[in-house]
């Protein structure tokens, strides 16, 4: 796209209250998408001029000034002559196009306007919430929707116009779904960034604690002697004879071991989330490339083929959704193991057993994760081939061309009325 196992913890822990904040967001994703569509549907009337006023008002109401997007993204310009960044400039260009060329046809295009307004509401949401990938997806959808669809409805052929509206309503609905998937990728990235920062902090703190314990053993003869003793006398019958100092050393050793296993589990979870993010980003890039590359047609002989292409894209989107759910289940399994250790019983032997079991599971899960990594690469290749994209290089080149095409459209609008866009 242009620019940028079983739950062994507390009852119900992983299944109902996963520590993964992204999981709860994904669970509400379809509801938010439906809410945007319902809101758009309520705002659309049977008067084209009134719909255009609503669309213009919503585009003008996008709060770019207080967007959570990074400044370098918000203010990025393809041309220095632009009065603002590409994302804001696209909204201004569409407003200008509607004001300069209002729709005058006498037919019902509410379905098209409802999908376009849904995309505008999503655009407003992702701009203000700072979802970069989704913002560029929505921008591309709106440029395509207004420039290539709404302005090209065959006005003098009512029956053909009806078919055109129906086919492109389905096409725009795929854009709505794609923007929603891009939001998933954005939220996953935000979650991964937070998880990585948290893990790095925990790793640094663990190193500090290990250094302190090592210095204590090296500089305290009593601790050194006790440490060597428990290594040589660790049979169950010997433990009952340990001194308080020896028991304290053993407790510290178990805590260090538990912390080490916890960190390894955290690292495994982070790796899974990074792998999941990479997969989502690749899926969004490929689907964006394919959706944006579809040629909008008005020829009745080609409309059925166009609709078939749109249906195939929907199948790919549905597959992506299923894979997202599968990835979440994998992450929940790892988080359940972390929670199991955090709430392990306080008895030393019980905590030792918990650590030993987790270490065995870790080895198995690392192997499974390697297999999943290979499966993800194979799946990405399969999706590329299904969408007619042979390689990652070809994907990047196609998306570069799409970006240039979008910018040419905006430049044409700029040239038509330079003064108006500057005011």
C-alpha positions in Angstrom: 0.0 0.0 0.0 1.3 3.5 -0.6 3.4 4.9 2.4 3.6 3.9 4.6 -2.7 -25.0 24.5 -4.9 -25.4 27.5 -5.5 -22.7 30.0 -3.6 -23.6 33.2 -3.8 -20.2 34.9 -6.6 -18.7 36.9 -10.1 -19.8 35.9 -11.1 -18.1 32.7 -7.9 -16.1 32.4 -6.8 -16.5 28.8 -10.1 -17.3 27.2 -12.1 -14.4 28.7 -9.6 -11.8 29.9 -6.6 -12.1 27.7 -3.7 -9.7 28.4 -3.6 -9.0 24.7 -5.4 -5.6 24.3 -5.6 -6.2 20.5 -7.8 -9.2 21.0 -10.6 -7.1 22.5 -10.2 -4.5 19.8 -10.6 -7.1 17.1 -13.7 -8.5 18.8 -15.4 -5.1 18.4 -14.0 -4.4 14.9 -17.0 -5.6 12.9 -19.4 -3.8 15.3 -17.6 -0.5 14.7 -17.6 -1.1 11.0 -21.4 -1.7 11.2 -21.9 1.4 13.3 -20.1 3.5 10.6 -22.3 2.0 7.9 -25.5 2.5 10.0 -24.5 6.1 10.7 -23.8 6.7 7.0 -27.1 5.1 6.0 -29.1 7.3 8.4 -27.4 10.5 7.0 -28.1 9.6 3.3 -31.3 10.9 1.8 -32.9 10.5 -1.6 -31.6 13.9 -2.7 -28.2 13.9 -4.4 -27.5 17.6 -3.6 -28.2 17.0 0.1 -25.9 14.0 0.1 -23.1 16.0 -1.4 -23.6 18.6 1.3 -23.3 15.9 4.0 -20.2 14.4 2.4 -18.5 17.9 2.1 -19.4 18.7 5.8 -17.9 15.4 7.0 -14.7 15.8 4.9 -14.3 19.4 6.3 -14.9 18.2 9.8 -11.9 15.8 9.9 -9.6 17.1 12.7 -6.2 16.9 11.1 -4.8 19.4 13.6 -5.2 17.1 16.6 -4.6 13.8 14.8 -2.5 11.2 16.6 -0.6 10.4 13.4 3.1 11.3 13.6 3.9 14.8 12.3 6.1 13.3 9.6 3.2 11.3 8.3 0.6 14.0 8.7 2.6 16.6 6.9 4.2 14.4 4.2 3.8 16.0 0.8 4.3 14.6 -2.7 4.7 18.1 -4.0 6.1 21.1 -2.2 3.5 23.3 -3.8 0.7 21.6 -1.9 -0.8 23.7 0.9 -0.9 20.7 3.3 0.1 17.0 3.6 -1.2 14.4 1.2 -3.8 13.0 3.6 -5.4 16.4 4.3 -4.9 17.5 0.7 -6.9 14.5 -0.6 -9.9 15.6 1.5 -9.6 19.2 0.2 -9.3 18.0 -3.4 -12.5 15.9 -3.1 -14.4 18.8 -1.6 -13.2 21.0 -4.4 -14.3 18.4 -7.0 -17.8 18.1 -5.5 -18.2 21.9 -5.3 -16.9 22.4 -8.9 -18.8 19.5 -10.5 -22.0 18.8 -8.5 -23.9 15.6 -9.5 -27.0 16.5 -11.5 -28.3 13.1 -12.7 -31.9 12.1 -11.9 -31.4 8.6 -10.6 -31.0 6.9 -7.2 -27.3 6.6 -6.3 -27.8 6.4 -2.6 -26.0 3.1 -2.4 -22.9 4.6 -3.8 -23.1 7.7 -1.6 -23.7 5.5 1.5 -20.5 3.5 0.9 -18.5 6.7 0.2 -19.8 8.3 3.3 -18.9 5.2 5.3 -15.4 5.4 4.0 -15.3 9.1 4.9 -16.4 8.3 8.5 -13.7 5.6 8.7 -11.2 8.1 7.2 -12.1 10.6 9.9 -11.8 7.9 12.6 -8.4 6.6 11.5 -6.9 10.1 10.9 -7.9 11.2 14.4 -6.9 7.9 16.1 -3.6 7.7 14.3 -4.0 4.6 12.2 -1.5 5.3 9.4 -2.0 2.3 7.2 -5.7 2.5 7.4 -5.6 6.3 6.6 -3.7 5.7 3.4 -6.1 2.8 2.5 -9.1 5.1 3.0 -7.5 7.9 1.1 -7.0 5.6 -1.9 -10.6 4.3 -1.6 -12.0 7.8 -1.6 -9.9 9.0 -4.6 -11.0 5.9 -6.5 -14.6 6.2 -5.3 -15.2 9.9 -6.2 -12.9 10.2 -9.3 -13.4 6.9 -11.0 -16.9 5.8 -9.9 -19.3 8.5 -8.8 -18.2 10.9 -11.5 -18.5 8.2 -14.3 -22.0 6.9 -13.8 -23.5 6.5 -17.3 -26.2 9.1 -16.9 -27.8 8.6 -20.3 -28.3 4.8 -19.9 -30.6 4.2 -16.9 -30.5 0.4 -17.0 -26.7 0.3 -17.4 -26.4 3.0 -14.7 -28.3 0.7 -12.3 -25.9 -2.2 -13.0 -23.0 0.2 -12.6 -24.2 1.4 -9.2 -24.8 -2.2 -8.0 -21.4 -3.5 -9.1 -19.5 -0.6 -7.7 -21.4 -0.6 -4.4 -20.0 -4.1 -3.9 -16.6 -2.9 -5.0 -16.6 0.0 -2.5 -17.8 -2.4 0.2 -14.5 -4.3 -0.3 -12.7 -1.1 0.3 -14.6 -0.6 3.5 -13.5 -4.1 4.6 -9.9 -3.5 3.5 -9.7 -0.2 5.5 -11.0 -2.2 8.6 -8.3 -4.8 8.0 -5.7 -2.1 7.7 -6.9 -0.8 11.1 -6.2 -4.3 12.5 -2.6 -4.1 11.1 -2.2 -0.6 12.6 -3.4 -1.7 16.1 -1.3 -4.8 15.9 1.8 -2.6 15.3 0.9 -0.3 18.1 0.5 -3.4 20.4 3.8 -4.9 19.2 5.7 -1.6 19.8 4.4 -1.4 23.3 5.2 -5.0 24.0 8.7 -4.7 22.6 9.3 -1.6 24.8 7.9 -3.4 27.9 10.0 -6.5 27.1 13.3 -4.5 26.7 12.7 -2.8 30.0 12.0 -6.1 31.8 15.2 -7.6 30.1 17.3 -4.7 31.4 15.8 -5.0 34.9 16.5 -8.8 34.9 20.1 -8.2 34.0 20.4 -5.8 36.8 19.0 -8.3 39.3 21.2 -11.1 38.0 24.3 -8.9 38.4 23.3 -8.0 41.9 22.8 -11.7 42.8 26.1 -12.7 41.2 27.9 -10.0 43.2 26.2 -11.2 46.4 27.4 -14.8 45.8 31.0 -13.7 44.9 31.5 -11.3 47.7 29.7 -13.1 50.5 31.5 -16.3 51.6 28.5 -17.6 53.6 26.3 -17.3 50.4 29.0 -18.9 48.3 29.3 -21.9 50.7 25.5 -22.2 51.0 25.1 -22.2 47.2 27.7 -24.9 46.7 26.1 -27.0 49.5 22.6 -27.0 48.0 24.0 -28.0 44.6 25.5 -31.1 46.2 22.7 -31.9 48.6 19.5 -31.3 46.6 17.8 -34.7 47.4 14.3 -34.4 49.0 15.6 -35.9 52.3 18.5 -33.4 52.3 16.3 -30.3 51.9 14.7 -30.8 55.3 18.2 -30.3 56.9 19.0 -27.1 55.0 19.8 -24.0 57.1 17.8 -20.7 56.8 20.6 -19.2 54.7 20.6 -22.2 52.3 16.8 -22.0 52.0 17.0 -18.3 51.2 19.6 -19.0 48.5 17.4 -21.8 47.0 14.4 -19.4 47.0 16.4 -16.8 45.1 17.6 -19.4 42.6 14.0 -20.5 41.9 12.9 -16.9 41.6 15.7 -16.2 39.1 14.7 -19.4 37.2 11.1 -18.4 37.1 11.9 -14.9 35.9 14.1 -16.4 33.2 11.3 -18.6 32.0 8.8 -15.7 32.1 11.2 -13.6 30.0 11.5 -16.4 27.5 7.8 -16.8 27.3 7.5 -13.0 26.8 10.1 -13.2 24.0 8.1 -16.0 22.4 4.9 -14.0 22.6 6.6 -10.9 21.2 8.1 -13.0 18.3 4.6 -14.4 17.6 3.1 -10.9 17.5 5.8 -9.6 15.3 5.3 -12.6 12.9 1.5 -11.9 13.1 2.1 -8.3 12.3 4.3 -9.1 9.3 1.6 -11.4 8.0 -1.2 -8.8 8.4 0.9 -6.1 6.7 1.7 -8.4 3.8 -2.0 -9.3 3.4 -3.1 -5.7 3.5 -0.5 -4.7 1.0 -1.4 -7.4 -1.4 -5.2 -6.9 -1.1 -4.8 -3.1 -1.5 -2.7 -3.6 -4.6 -5.4 -5.9 -6.1 -8.4 -3.7 -5.1 -6.7 -0.5 -6.4 -5.7 -2.2 -9.7 -9.2 -3.3 -10.7 -10.3 -1.3 -13.7 -13.7 0.4 -13.2 -15.9 -0.5 -16.2 -19.2 0.8 -17.6 -19.4 -1.7 -20.5 -22.3 -4.1 -19.7 -20.4 -7.0 -21.2 -17.6 -6.4 -18.8 -19.6 -5.7 -15.6 -20.1 -9.4 -14.8 -16.4 -10.1 -15.1 -15.7 -7.0 -12.9 -18.2 -8.4 -10.2 -16.5 -11.8 -10.4 -13.1 -10.1 -9.7 -14.7 -8.2 -6.7 -16.1 -11.5 -5.3 -12.7 -13.2 -5.5 -11.2 -10.3 -3.5 -13.9 -10.8 -0.9 -12.9 -14.4 -0.5 -9.3 -13.3 0.1 -10.4 -10.8 2.7 -12.5 -13.5 4.4 -9.4 -15.8 4.5 -7.4 -13.0 6.0 -10.0 -12.5 8.8 -9.9 -16.3 9.6 -6.1 -16.2 9.8 -6.2 -13.2 12.2 -8.5 -15.2 14.5 -6.2 -18.2 14.4 -3.2 -16.0 15.3 -5.0 -14.6 18.3 -5.7 -18.1 19.6 -1.9 -18.9 19.4 -1.1 -15.7 21.3 -3.7 -16.5 23.9 -2.0 -19.9 24.5 1.4 -18.3 25.1 -0.2 -15.6 27.4 -1.9 -18.3 29.4 1.5 -20.0 30.1 2.9 -16.7 31.2 0.0 -16.2 33.5 0.4 -19.7 34.8 3.9 -18.9 36.1 2.9 -15.5 37.5 0.3 -17.2 39.7 2.1 -20.5 40.4 1.8 -21.7 44.1 4.2 -20.2 46.5 5.8 -23.5 47.7 9.3 -23.8 46.3 8.9 -27.3 44.9 5.7 -26.4 43.2 7.3 -23.4 41.6 10.2 -25.5 40.4 7.9 -28.0 38.8 6.0 -25.1 37.1 9.3 -23.7 35.7 10.4 -27.2 34.5 7.1 -27.8 32.7 7.2 -24.3 31.1 10.8 -24.9 29.9 9.7 -28.1 28.2 6.7 -26.4 26.6 9.0 -23.5 25.5 11.2 -25.9 23.5 8.2 -27.4 21.8 6.6 -24.1 21.1 9.7 -22.6 19.5 9.7 -25.5 17.0 6.0 -25.0 16.3 6.7 -21.3 15.8 9.4 -22.0 13.3 6.9 -24.2 11.4 4.3 -21.4 11.5 6.8 -19.0 10.1 7.4 -21.2 7.1 3.6 -21.7 6.7 3.1 -17.9 6.7 5.6 -17.4 4.0 4.0 -20.1 1.9 0.5 -18.6 2.5 1.7 -15.1 1.5 3.1 -16.6 -1.7 -0.2 -18.4 -2.3 -2.2 -15.2 -1.8 0.1 -13.3 -4.2 -0.4 -15.9 -6.9 -4.2 -15.9 -6.4 -4.2 -12.1 -6.9 -1.9 -12.3 -9.9 1.2 -11.0 -8.0 4.2 -13.1 -8.6 6.8 -11.6 -6.2 7.3 -9.1 -3.4 9.2 -6.9 -5.9 6.3 -7.0 -8.3 4.0 -6.0 -5.4 6.2 -3.0 -4.5 6.4 -1.9 -8.1 2.6 -2.1 -8.6 1.9 -0.2 -5.4 4.4 2.5 -6.5 2.5 2.9 -9.7 -0.8 3.1 -7.8 0.7 5.8 -5.6 1.8 7.8 -8.6 -1.6 7.4 -10.2 -3.4 8.7 -7.1 -1.0 11.7 -7.0 -1.6 12.5 -10.6 -5.4 12.6 -9.9 -4.8 15.0 -7.1 -2.5 17.1 -9.2 -5.1 17.4 -12.0 -7.6 18.6 -9.4 -5.0 21.1 -8.2 -4.4 22.4 -11.7 -8.1 22.9 -12.3 -8.4 25.4 -9.6 -5.2 26.2 -7.7 -6.5 29.3 -5.9 -9.5 27.6 -4.4 -7.4 24.8 -2.8 -5.1 27.4 -1.3 -7.9 29.2 0.5 
